[in-house]
Amino acid sequence: MSWRRLTYNNSRSPKWLFLVTLATQGRLCTKDKLFKWGITEDLNWPLCMQAEETVDHLFFSCHVAAQLWKVFLVWQGINRDPVEWKEDVLWMLNCCRNKNVVATTYKMFLAAAVYFAWQERNKIVFQKTRRQPELILAE
């Protein structure tokens, strides 16, 4: 369970950690899964409306979610473009091998990025409200 490194001893909100755990285990109820179960027919990712809603697109292939993740990385002094979710998780696992301040900060920022991207998705789906990425970052 290598994903455990991203959540264990992470001092952020339990809600954030719960979503990271679900995302790393592939257990988020994204529209592609709901479609397979026959619950929905709409597969569009509501944040950008340019692709199907999958975990890979949600974190961080979508240009809006990628922009948020890129800003989080820049805040940490990392000049790296977001790639597919699995590759980003592997990269984060390598960064979080130690128990130093940098590793702790990486884990907190990943949890924040996952949480706020999922929250924004839910606001669009359930409340029909959409915010600009700058407002999400300000939160």
Salt bridges, closest charged atoms under 4 A:
ASP42 OD2 - LYS31 NZ 3.03
GLU53 OE2 - ARG121 NH2 2.92
ASP81 OD1 - LYS70 NZ 3.14
ASP88 OD1 - ARG80 NH1 2.51
GLU120 OE1 - ARG131 NH2 2.84
GLU139 OE1 - ARG131 NH1 2.67
